[in-house]
Amino acid sequence: MNINFLGITLGAAHYSVALLGIAILTLLIVVKAYRLTLSVDQLAALKWQYILVPHYSRIKVIIKSFLLIIGCIAVCIALLRPQWGTKDEVVEQMGRELFIGLDISRSMLASDIKPHRLAFAKSKIRRLIKLLEAERVGLLVFSGDALLQCPLTRDTAAFNLFLDAVDAETISSGTTALDQALSKIISIFSSMPTCKDKVVVIFTDGEDFSSNLREVKEEAQKKGIHIFTYGVGTEQGAPVPVLNEEGKAIGHQKDAQGNVVISRLNPGILKALAQESGGLYIGPTQEDDDLYKLVDQVQKYEKQKFEDKEVSTKEERYYYFLGGAFLCFLIEWII
């Protein structure tokens, strides 16, 4: 917690509780000095004190007490980390760059994972981003086509705004085409020649209607893109809801014979896609074990340098008060 007072910023204002300790210590020092002076006054009259108590000096007691109190106050102020003035410095940014692909096809509204697949996937992505604070992440949404929803950024708040914009009302009415998502990812990474490790995490139920997935996978492998897949859903599946213009469910999708269509997780295609590209398939869990496994894999890739960032920071001034406290205690000890 930072507090600004008269142009001075206290970088560790939570230590202000130490002021109470300083007040108590000041009281004890004053009481001790008063009792010593009272004891000497009771022992002898003022004009005989220098004979009966040769090492006693009323002025010395006052000065020593004053130095102790000032020294303790200076230590307390140093603990609060006073800062004033600014300095510009260049911060070297290091991390990894990865894209997150999110399936927004209609089957992602199936509720075999509560509340439904899309909401579950978004929740997992938010927690994943929180675990990957040092990395730059981008968001790609796809169904029959693919769209870059959020470019690479380290601003997690901005990323989450783009993620929140994906909801049931923006869900695509089309089916999933993984080849379109991979083609878009290949295109993006092709425009980033300096990127060392190209990492992608795809959240999808694996229901794929691609026309040329094999060719696109081979191209991704040639480009050195590492694909991690996260299966969203269950193999038991659930019906796919049909939404009206207001985004409310009015029934379930049916086939040509009038039977309700059951959408199921297809882990086979996702495992093959991940393994062939040097990535890993992650199955869904209610806990975060799946995310920790994913983060552990991502962090094995080498960090790379991003553009340097110039930041302005407050100048730390606590050492002035520490120096003053040391000087007060030293003089008090010498006296």
PyMOL commands that set and color helices and strands:
alter all, ss='L'
color gray80, all
select helices_A, chain A and resi 13-43+46-52+58-79+106-109+117-131+156-164+168-170+178-190+213-222+267-276+289-298+318-334
alter helices_A, ss='H'
color red, helices_A
select strands_A, chain A and resi 3-5+8-10+82-91+94-95+97-103+136-142+146-153+198-204+225-231+238-239+241-243+249-252+262-263+281-282+304-305+309-316
alter strands_A, ss='S'
color yellow, strands_A
deselect
rebuild
show_as cartoon
